[in-house]
């Protein structure tokens, strides 16, 4: 009996799907990177294909360092804990055998 003859369980199917998604995502990211690289060196920001059109958009992102602010203003850790919400999160991790 080889691995092709093994019956697939839902976990096996999930693992195979996640592997395919990872492979396709990697390919998509390479294409996106090429489009972004081209647009940033003067190439087109809009590229039209036969079925789809892509647009490279530049945006600024702001991120606030709340830990640094708390430190600057000497906010006690108890106050931070008091205002921190904790909730359960469930996830499924799949690894190959």
Secondary structure, DSSP 4 states (H G I P E B T S, - for coil): --GGGSPPPHHHHHHHHHHHHHHHHHHHHHHHHHHHHHHHTTS-SEEE-SS-EEE----------HHHHHHHTT--HHHHHHT--------------
